[in-house]
Amino acid sequence: MKDSFSGSSWIQGAKYDSELERMQIYIGNKGEIYECDGVSLEVWQEFKSASSKGKYFNNYIKGKYNSNSI
């Protein structure tokens, strides 16, 4: 995993593994982690540059990839 960041009131951080096309998203203050498989590098880059990470996640990632809470 690489490319972690923060800067959202809802999404506390995220990491991306380009070899596995796997994204981990750290949600809220409770330490909740969602792992999404099959996320392309293009989607990851768009997510990172989105002005609202939460809106981008809800519109383009949530429910569109195989994901689970870990």
GIMONOR-V458851 format. One line per field, one symbol per residue. burial: # if it has 24 or more other C-alpha atoms within 12 Angstrom, else .. Layout:
BEGIN
burial: ???
END
This chain:
BEGIN
burial: .......#..######....#######......####.#...##..##....##..#...#.........
END
